[in-house]
């Protein structure tokens, strides 16, 4: 399993390369922009990153469907192409869910990036326990209770995934 930890400034260049390699655009040099950011390491190599914000009430003003409880919004989950399907992404989402629960948030939400790998991203988020909520349209929000993500993660951990 990967080591999940808070980002450090020394990680910024590697995160920038990782985001570029996964078709997530970085304008200028990488900076957290005030977001919470965790990274994943495997054997000393940084192989994943996730950006999120606790207590972020995304979407209600933009017409997104309402959801119950306090919310954590996930902005980015990126895993190096060579390290996908090894539990790195699931570990990152699980860490966000743990932090959300500790902060008192009860719901996770995100908007999957569209584009060439949209179906794969959606399948990944489904496997983590998230589902589409509200109308199926471009920019539609996905989410679920934090407890569901933690339950899926615990089940995967017990199975050795």
Backbone as a chain_set.jsonl record, in Angstrom:
{"seq": "XXXXXXXXXXXXXXXXXXXXXXXXXXXXXXXXXXXXXXXXXXXXXXXXXXXXXXXXXXXXXXXXXXXXXXXXXXXXXXXXXXXXXXXXXXXXXXXXXXXXXXXXXXXXXXXXXXXXXXXXXXXXXXXXXXXXXXXXXXXXXXXXXXXXXXXXXXXXXXXXX", "coords": {"N": [[0.844, -1.188, 0.0], [0.386, 2.281, -0.629], [2.183, 5.027, 0.896], [0.493, 7.623, 2.337], [0.568, 11.072, 2.584], [0.791, 14.531, 3.744], [1.322, 17.108, 1.342], [4.527, 18.477, 0.545], [6.554, 21.405, 0.051], [8.802, 20.639, -1.478], [7.758, 18.671, -3.052], [6.34, 19.868, -5.092], [7.399, 20.271, -7.85], [7.383, 17.595, -8.806], [4.692, 16.91, -8.505], [3.596, 18.697, -10.316], [4.614, 17.626, -12.745], [3.355, 15.124, -12.634], [0.611, 15.832, -12.755], [0.573, 16.977, -15.312], [1.239, 14.682, -16.824], [-1.058, 13.24, -16.533], [-2.937, 14.553, -17.965], [-3.99, 16.806, -16.695], [-4.166, 20.128, -16.429], [-1.699, 22.487, -15.472], [-1.294, 25.771, -14.672], [1.353, 27.829, -14.997], [3.772, 27.571, -12.326], [3.379, 24.847, -10.044], [1.194, 25.21, -7.3], [-0.44, 24.939, -4.186], [-2.632, 26.549, -3.859], [-4.082, 27.109, -1.587], [-5.607, 24.874, -1.085], [-6.288, 21.694, 0.517], [-3.896, 19.19, 0.274], [-2.849, 15.953, -0.484], [-0.34, 13.469, -0.956], [0.778, 10.467, -2.599], [3.096, 7.939, -1.986], [5.176, 5.42, -3.304], [7.575, 3.154, -2.587], [9.379, 5.266, -2.114], [8.921, 6.921, -4.288], [6.982, 9.552, -5.623], [3.755, 9.035, -6.561], [1.112, 9.72, -6.765], [-1.514, 12.175, -6.338], [-3.842, 14.206, -4.561], [-6.218, 16.754, -4.435], [-8.213, 18.691, -2.306], [-11.013, 20.148, -0.488], [-12.071, 20.824, 2.68], [-15.256, 21.287, 4.258], [-16.624, 22.516, 2.093], [-19.155, 23.857, 0.339], [-20.106, 22.964, -2.358], [-21.745, 23.771, -5.37], [-24.522, 24.295, -4.767], [-25.279, 26.978, -5.196], [-24.88, 27.027, -7.876], [-26.867, 25.541, -8.936], [-26.695, 22.802, -8.506], [-27.775, 19.594, -7.344], [-29.17, 19.279, -4.087], [-27.677, 18.012, -1.068], [-27.356, 16.041, 1.889], [-25.947, 17.233, 4.986], [-22.596, 18.323, 6.049], [-19.996, 19.088, 3.719], [-17.186, 17.777, 1.901], [-15.181, 18.671, -0.773], [-13.747, 17.176, -3.566], [-11.191, 18.039, -5.661], [-9.122, 17.141, -7.369], [-7.827, 14.012, -8.338], [-5.069, 12.265, -9.052], [-3.089, 9.799, -10.532], [-0.006, 8.372, -11.335], [0.331, 7.132, -14.63], [1.701, 4.659, -14.859], [1.331, 3.503, -12.415], [-1.279, 2.936, -11.894], [-4.282, 1.154, -10.955], [-3.409, -0.149, -8.739], [-4.269, 0.435, -6.231], [-3.583, 2.972, -5.372], [-5.055, 5.347, -6.051], [-7.487, 4.767, -4.763], [-6.565, 4.696, -2.118], [-5.858, 7.382, -1.775], [-8.391, 8.672, -2.029], [-9.637, 7.432, 0.112], [-8.13, 8.471, 2.236], [-8.861, 11.164, 2.087], [-11.563, 10.877, 2.751], [-11.308, 9.96, 5.408], [-10.157, 12.221, 6.614], [-12.181, 14.054, 6.139], [-14.238, 12.969, 7.705], [-13.077, 13.222, 10.265], [-13.107, 15.983, 10.426], [-15.749, 16.475, 10.663], [-17.335, 16.523, 8.422], [-19.832, 15.043, 6.371], [-20.328, 14.241, 3.801], [-18.99, 13.505, 0.603], [-18.03, 15.101, -2.395], [-17.61, 15.618, -5.937], [-16.628, 16.596, -9.278], [-16.212, 14.736, -11.97], [-13.526, 14.931, -14.293], [-14.031, 15.602, -17.723], [-13.494, 14.232, -21.046], [-11.033, 12.253, -22.843], [-10.553, 10.007, -21.149], [-12.831, 9.764, -19.636], [-14.811, 7.761, -19.079], [-13.289, 5.807, -17.752], [-12.458, 7.262, -15.488], [-14.936, 7.715, -14.28], [-15.675, 5.069, -13.724], [-13.698, 4.444, -11.862], [-14.366, 6.231, -9.737], [-16.896, 5.239, -9.107], [-16.151, 2.718, -8.138], [-14.972, 3.538, -5.802], [-17.148, 4.203, -4.338], [-18.636, 6.455, -4.911], [-21.333, 8.129, -6.628], [-23.271, 9.404, -9.372], [-25.188, 12.243, -8.671], [-28.205, 13.9, -9.011], [-29.197, 15.479, -12.156], [-27.958, 13.897, -15.166], [-25.629, 15.422, -16.795], [-23.254, 17.514, -18.592], [-20.594, 18.394, -16.433], [-21.824, 17.44, -14.189], [-22.42, 16.68, -10.771], [-20.893, 14.284, -8.563], [-21.144, 12.094, -5.788], [-21.276, 10.963, -2.332], [-22.186, 9.695, 0.938], [-19.646, 10.111, 3.413], [-19.213, 7.911, 5.026], [-19.808, 5.748, 3.352], [-17.694, 5.713, 1.491], [-15.595, 5.172, 3.219], [-16.371, 2.617, 4.099], [-16.211, 1.124, 1.701], [-13.489, 1.393, 1.235], [-12.438, 0.115, 3.528], [-13.331, -2.503, 3.062], [-11.931, -3.087, 0.688], [-9.318, -2.912, 1.669], [-9.319, -5.046, 3.493], [-9.54, -7.12, 1.702], [-7.127, -6.976, 0.525], [-6.676, -5.332, -1.619]], "CA": [[0.0, 0.0, 0.0], [1.181, 3.506, -0.665], [2.238, 5.946, 2.025], [-0.239, 8.852, 2.034], [1.035, 12.131, 3.481], [0.581, 15.89, 3.27], [2.296, 17.591, 0.373], [5.595, 19.358, 1.01], [7.0, 22.235, -1.075], [9.749, 19.906, -2.321], [6.983, 17.809, -3.943], [5.635, 20.64, -6.126], [7.8, 19.962, -9.229], [6.955, 16.244, -9.163], [3.238, 16.983, -8.654], [3.362, 19.384, -11.59], [4.855, 16.633, -13.798], [2.315, 14.109, -12.516], [-0.631, 16.398, -13.286], [0.752, 17.092, -16.757], [1.217, 13.33, -17.393], [-2.419, 12.715, -16.459], [-3.771, 15.495, -18.726], [-4.565, 17.85, -15.846], [-3.363, 21.303, -16.751], [-1.18, 23.365, -14.434], [-0.935, 27.058, -15.245], [2.498, 28.31, -14.23], [4.339, 26.589, -11.412], [2.377, 24.272, -9.15], [0.975, 25.778, -5.972], [-1.658, 24.334, -3.652], [-3.744, 27.498, -3.947], [-4.858, 27.085, -0.355], [-6.336, 23.617, -0.937], [-5.652, 20.59, 1.208], [-3.302, 18.31, -0.734], [-2.113, 14.781, -0.02], [0.374, 12.758, -2.015], [0.999, 9.04, -2.383], [4.446, 7.467, -2.299], [5.466, 3.991, -3.379], [9.022, 2.911, -2.598], [10.078, 6.54, -2.172], [8.537, 7.7, -5.481], [5.674, 10.18, -5.564], [2.998, 8.437, -7.666], [-0.271, 10.18, -6.787], [-1.833, 13.424, -5.649], [-5.27, 14.538, -4.475], [-6.504, 18.088, -3.916], [-9.575, 18.714, -1.789], [-11.329, 21.233, 0.428], [-13.038, 20.489, 3.721], [-16.329, 22.268, 4.499], [-16.879, 23.243, 0.843], [-20.528, 23.634, -0.083], [-20.063, 23.113, -3.813], [-22.817, 23.502, -6.307], [-25.893, 24.726, -4.494], [-25.514, 28.247, -5.881], [-24.804, 26.775, -9.323], [-27.989, 24.71, -9.336], [-26.479, 21.377, -8.271], [-28.721, 18.972, -6.415], [-28.832, 19.381, -2.672], [-27.262, 16.786, -0.397], [-27.41, 16.249, 3.332], [-24.735, 17.308, 5.788], [-21.421, 19.096, 5.679], [-19.404, 18.493, 2.53], [-15.812, 17.927, 1.436], [-15.159, 18.618, -2.232], [-12.501, 16.673, -4.154], [-10.892, 18.734, -6.912], [-8.226, 16.386, -8.243], [-7.171, 12.763, -7.958], [-4.221, 11.885, -10.185], [-2.133, 8.717, -10.261], [0.889, 8.148, -12.477], [-0.2, 6.053, -15.472], [2.382, 3.382, -14.62], [1.002, 2.999, -11.084], [-2.726, 2.808, -11.748], [-4.854, -0.164, -10.675], [-2.681, -0.769, -7.637], [-4.818, 0.902, -4.966], [-3.105, 4.312, -5.027], [-6.184, 6.278, -6.105], [-8.431, 4.406, -3.694], [-5.955, 5.118, -0.855], [-5.978, 8.839, -1.714], [-9.791, 9.0, -1.744], [-9.888, 6.978, 1.472], [-7.537, 9.437, 3.163], [-9.736, 12.343, 2.081], [-12.764, 10.514, 3.522], [-10.942, 9.942, 6.836], [-9.986, 13.608, 7.063], [-13.514, 14.67, 6.135], [-14.943, 12.473, 8.888], [-12.459, 13.86, 11.432], [-13.502, 17.393, 10.421], [-17.189, 16.566, 10.856], [-18.061, 16.499, 7.154], [-20.518, 13.759, 6.207], [-20.588, 13.973, 2.391], [-17.926, 13.814, -0.36], [-18.536, 15.444, -3.725], [-16.624, 15.954, -6.961], [-17.1, 16.622, -10.655], [-15.16, 14.076, -12.754], [-13.06, 15.602, -15.51], [-14.477, 14.949, -18.951], [-12.406, 14.011, -21.984], [-10.738, 10.936, -23.395], [-10.604, 8.928, -20.166], [-13.976, 10.031, -18.764], [-15.445, 6.509, -18.642], [-12.401, 5.194, -16.771], [-12.533, 8.049, -14.257], [-16.227, 7.444, -13.663], [-15.616, 3.708, -13.176], [-12.877, 4.527, -10.651], [-15.122, 6.86, -8.65], [-17.932, 4.267, -8.706], [-15.483, 1.697, -7.324], [-14.7, 4.157, -4.502], [-18.415, 4.382, -3.641], [-19.334, 7.67, -5.33], [-22.258, 7.987, -7.751], [-23.871, 10.621, -9.9], [-26.415, 12.672, -8.015], [-28.8, 14.956, -9.828], [-29.298, 15.179, -13.593], [-26.756, 13.497, -15.889], [-25.31, 16.455, -17.784], [-21.848, 17.916, -18.438], [-20.315, 19.07, -15.179], [-22.683, 16.905, -13.135], [-21.731, 16.328, -9.528], [-20.916, 12.935, -8.031], [-20.866, 12.129, -4.367], [-21.875, 9.968, -1.446], [-21.786, 9.887, 2.327], [-18.267, 9.75, 3.762], [-19.22, 6.556, 5.589], [-19.8, 4.761, 2.263], [-16.329, 5.631, 0.959], [-14.788, 4.472, 4.23], [-16.758, 1.199, 4.085], [-15.635, 0.536, 0.484], [-12.041, 1.341, 1.452], [-12.168, -0.934, 4.515], [-13.556, -3.78, 2.385], [-10.813, -3.302, -0.226], [-8.132, -3.173, 2.493], [-9.437, -6.399, 4.034], [-9.334, -8.049, 0.603], [-5.766, -6.828, 0.035], [-6.644, -4.578, -2.895]], "C": [[0.882, 1.242, 0.0], [1.172, 4.233, 0.676], [1.501, 7.21, 1.586], [0.176, 9.888, 3.062], [0.667, 13.495, 2.901], [1.667, 16.267, 2.282], [3.315, 18.486, 1.068], [6.044, 20.204, -0.185], [7.983, 21.526, -2.003], [9.035, 18.995, -3.32], [6.404, 18.551, -5.146], [6.09, 20.318, -7.549], [7.328, 18.574, -9.688], [5.438, 16.214, -9.363], [2.882, 17.656, -9.979], [3.537, 18.412, -12.761], [3.762, 15.568, -13.805], [0.993, 14.613, -13.093], [-0.56, 16.534, -14.801], [0.635, 15.719, -17.433], [-0.185, 12.725, -17.387], [-3.429, 13.673, -17.094], [-4.534, 16.488, -17.862], [-3.637, 19.056, -15.944], [-2.965, 22.072, -15.495], [-0.764, 24.652, -15.13], [0.181, 27.644, -14.387], [3.064, 27.198, -13.371], [3.264, 26.095, -10.463], [2.386, 24.982, -7.808], [-0.329, 25.185, -5.474], [-2.857, 25.27, -3.71], [-4.627, 27.492, -2.714], [-5.675, 25.819, -0.146], [-5.575, 22.667, -0.025], [-5.13, 19.649, 0.128], [-2.567, 17.179, -0.039], [-1.461, 14.121, -1.224], [0.546, 11.304, -1.605], [2.408, 8.691, -2.831], [4.462, 5.95, -2.338], [6.975, 3.847, -3.503], [9.806, 4.208, -2.813], [9.766, 7.408, -3.379], [7.157, 8.293, -5.275], [4.88, 9.721, -6.793], [1.548, 8.9, -7.737], [-0.445, 11.458, -6.001], [-3.345, 13.596, -5.627], [-5.405, 15.9, -3.813], [-7.962, 18.111, -3.476], [-9.751, 19.904, -0.861], [-12.398, 20.758, 1.403], [-14.056, 21.622, 3.838], [-16.619, 23.123, 3.258], [-18.267, 22.898, 0.353], [-20.646, 23.881, -1.585], [-21.425, 22.916, -4.446], [-24.188, 24.029, -5.994], [-26.212, 26.035, -5.208], [-25.498, 28.09, -7.397], [-25.913, 25.838, -9.797], [-27.774, 23.223, -9.185], [-27.524, 20.869, -7.283], [-28.232, 19.116, -4.978], [-28.42, 18.009, -2.132], [-27.278, 17.067, 1.093], [-26.023, 16.455, 3.932], [-23.651, 18.215, 5.254], [-20.643, 18.345, 4.603], [-17.914, 18.769, 2.405], [-15.847, 17.766, -0.071], [-13.78, 18.19, -2.709], [-12.313, 17.361, -5.505], [-10.118, 17.851, -7.883], [-7.8, 15.087, -7.577], [-6.383, 12.34, -9.19], [-3.216, 10.84, -9.735], [-1.298, 8.526, -11.521], [0.362, 6.983, -13.3], [0.432, 4.693, -15.21], [2.008, 2.752, -13.284], [-0.494, 2.889, -10.837], [-3.096, 1.347, -11.514], [-4.099, -0.918, -9.586], [-3.15, -0.28, -6.273], [-4.391, 2.297, -4.555], [-4.261, 5.309, -5.001], [-7.187, 6.025, -4.996], [-7.882, 4.842, -2.332], [-6.042, 6.636, -0.692], [-7.408, 9.259, -1.358], [-10.151, 8.569, -0.321], [-9.315, 7.934, 2.503], [-8.367, 10.722, 3.216], [-10.981, 12.056, 2.912], [-12.461, 10.494, 5.022], [-10.81, 11.359, 7.389], [-11.326, 14.336, 7.105], [-14.279, 14.257, 7.385], [-14.395, 13.128, 10.164], [-12.879, 15.32, 11.56], [-14.999, 17.58, 10.623], [-17.996, 16.648, 9.578], [-18.653, 15.11, 6.949], [-20.724, 13.374, 4.754], [-19.362, 14.353, 1.574], [-18.569, 14.126, -1.693], [-17.372, 15.762, -4.649], [-17.333, 16.061, -8.303], [-15.992, 15.982, -11.486], [-14.809, 14.879, -14.004], [-13.6, 14.857, -16.723], [-13.262, 14.716, -19.851], [-12.207, 12.55, -22.312], [-10.892, 9.79, -22.392], [-11.784, 9.067, -19.212], [-14.611, 8.747, -18.226], [-14.598, 5.811, -17.578], [-12.429, 5.932, -15.44], [-13.839, 7.767, -13.525], [-16.252, 6.044, -13.047], [-14.792, 3.693, -11.881], [-13.684, 5.118, -9.498], [-16.273, 5.976, -8.18], [-17.334, 3.208, -7.779], [-15.138, 2.225, -5.926], [-15.979, 4.407, -3.713], [-19.201, 5.608, -4.041], [-20.239, 7.386, -6.521], [-22.746, 9.365, -8.183], [-25.069, 10.984, -9.038], [-26.921, 13.895, -8.761], [-28.802, 14.555, -11.288], [-27.943, 14.829, -14.211], [-26.529, 14.482, -17.02], [-23.833, 16.821, -17.624], [-21.655, 18.709, -17.146], [-21.155, 18.589, -14.016], [-21.85, 16.478, -11.931], [-21.924, 14.853, -9.189], [-20.658, 13.044, -6.542], [-21.481, 10.966, -3.637], [-21.502, 10.31, -0.013], [-20.356, 9.403, 2.566], [-18.212, 8.307, 4.259], [-19.2, 5.486, 4.501], [-18.412, 4.606, 1.662], [-15.443, 4.877, 1.95], [-15.104, 2.981, 4.25], [-16.166, 0.494, 2.868], [-14.131, 0.379, 0.665], [-11.675, 0.239, 2.442], [-12.326, -2.314, 3.898], [-12.395, -4.098, 1.445], [-9.536, -3.609, 0.551], [-8.149, -4.601, 3.03], [-9.183, -7.458, 2.96], [-7.917, -7.948, 0.021], [-5.66, -6.101, -1.273], [-5.944, -3.263, -2.727]], "O": [[1.98, 1.245, 0.558], [0.257, 4.065, 1.482], [1.851, 7.805, 0.566], [0.145, 9.628, 4.264], [0.284, 13.61, 1.737], [2.8, 15.796, 2.38], [3.005, 19.163, 2.048], [5.923, 19.758, -1.326], [7.991, 21.794, -3.205], [9.627, 18.589, -4.32], [6.015, 17.916, -6.125], [5.233, 20.105, -8.406], [6.92, 18.409, -10.838], [4.95, 15.563, -10.287], [1.966, 17.22, -10.675], [2.704, 18.377, -13.667], [3.299, 15.159, -14.87], [0.33, 13.894, -13.84], [-1.531, 16.237, -15.497], [0.009, 15.597, -18.486], [-0.466, 11.801, -18.15], [-4.623, 13.614, -16.801], [-5.603, 16.959, -18.25], [-2.464, 18.987, -15.578], [-3.77, 22.28, -14.587], [0.029, 24.625, -16.071], [-0.013, 27.922, -13.204], [2.859, 26.018, -13.656], [2.344, 26.836, -10.117], [3.438, 25.309, -7.259], [-1.239, 24.949, -6.269], [-3.996, 24.812, -3.618], [-5.806, 27.837, -2.795], [-6.368, 25.695, 0.864], [-4.371, 22.816, 0.181], [-5.844, 19.344, -0.828], [-1.77, 17.403, 0.871], [-1.955, 14.202, -2.348], [0.469, 10.957, -0.426], [2.855, 9.091, -3.907], [3.841, 5.285, -1.509], [7.575, 4.375, -4.44], [10.765, 4.25, -3.585], [10.286, 8.518, -3.491], [6.254, 7.606, -4.798], [5.279, 9.982, -7.928], [0.824, 8.523, -8.659], [0.352, 11.787, -5.122], [-4.041, 13.186, -6.555], [-4.796, 16.171, -2.777], [-8.84, 17.614, -4.181], [-8.789, 20.578, -0.495], [-13.486, 20.344, 1.002], [-13.745, 22.777, 3.548], [-16.837, 24.329, 3.376], [-18.525, 21.752, -0.014], [-21.215, 24.883, -2.019], [-22.163, 21.997, -4.091], [-24.979, 24.202, -6.921], [-27.299, 26.185, -5.766], [-26.043, 28.927, -8.117], [-25.894, 25.391, -10.944], [-28.581, 22.438, -9.682], [-28.078, 21.633, -6.492], [-27.032, 19.078, -4.704], [-28.784, 16.976, -2.694], [-27.22, 18.225, 1.507], [-25.039, 15.908, 3.434], [-23.761, 18.792, 4.172], [-20.633, 17.115, 4.579], [-17.437, 19.849, 2.754], [-16.467, 16.837, -0.59], [-12.769, 18.767, -2.31], [-13.173, 17.274, -6.381], [-10.419, 17.816, -9.076], [-7.454, 15.067, -6.395], [-6.961, 12.085, -10.247], [-2.575, 10.98, -8.693], [-1.825, 8.521, -12.634], [-0.015, 5.953, -12.741], [-0.244, 3.671, -15.329], [2.33, 1.59, -13.039], [-0.928, 2.761, -9.692], [-2.334, 0.433, -11.83], [-4.137, -2.146, -9.514], [-2.501, -0.551, -5.263], [-4.792, 2.77, -3.491], [-4.423, 6.04, -4.024], [-7.678, 6.961, -4.365], [-8.641, 5.307, -1.482], [-6.276, 7.125, 0.414], [-7.609, 10.104, -0.486], [-10.889, 9.27, 0.372], [-9.941, 8.184, 3.533], [-8.549, 11.298, 4.289], [-11.41, 12.903, 3.695], [-13.273, 10.962, 5.821], [-11.287, 11.66, 8.483], [-11.574, 15.14, 8.004], [-14.896, 15.092, 8.047], [-15.163, 13.537, 11.035], [-12.995, 15.839, 12.67], [-15.474, 18.71, 10.742], [-19.213, 16.824, 9.627], [-18.036, 14.111, 7.318], [-21.241, 12.292, 4.477], [-18.756, 15.398, 1.813], [-19.546, 13.487, -2.08], [-16.287, 16.128, -4.199], [-18.49, 15.667, -8.442], [-14.945, 16.595, -11.694], [-15.681, 15.43, -14.677], [-13.623, 13.627, -16.746], [-12.129, 14.98, -19.448], [-13.087, 11.718, -22.092], [-11.327, 8.703, -22.772], [-11.744, 8.544, -18.099], [-14.917, 8.663, -17.037], [-15.138, 5.282, -16.607], [-12.425, 5.305, -14.381], [-13.854, 7.6, -12.306], [-16.796, 5.859, -11.958], [-15.149, 3.009, -10.922], [-13.686, 4.565, -8.398], [-16.596, 5.958, -6.992], [-17.933, 2.847, -6.766], [-15.026, 1.448, -4.978], [-15.914, 4.783, -2.543], [-20.323, 5.799, -3.57], [-19.949, 6.506, -7.33], [-22.642, 10.347, -7.448], [-25.881, 10.119, -8.709], [-26.158, 14.802, -9.094], [-28.452, 13.425, -11.628], [-26.914, 15.389, -13.833], [-27.158, 14.39, -18.074], [-23.222, 16.469, -16.615], [-22.456, 19.583, -16.814], [-21.206, 19.238, -12.971], [-20.731, 15.983, -12.067], [-22.961, 14.256, -9.481], [-20.019, 13.993, -6.088], [-22.121, 10.099, -4.231], [-20.607, 11.121, 0.225], [-19.92, 8.407, 1.987], [-17.275, 7.572, 3.948], [-18.627, 4.416, 4.709], [-17.993, 3.491, 1.355], [-14.634, 4.04, 1.552], [-14.198, 2.162, 4.404], [-15.668, -0.625, 2.992], [-13.562, -0.647, 0.293], [-10.71, -0.493, 2.224], [-11.53, -3.209, 4.184], [-11.922, -5.233, 1.402], [-8.754, -4.468, 0.143], [-7.126, -5.286, 3.024], [-8.682, -8.544, 3.249], [-7.545, -8.724, -0.859], [-4.658, -6.232, -1.976], [-5.822, -2.501, -3.686]]}, "num_chains": 1, "name": "protein.A"}
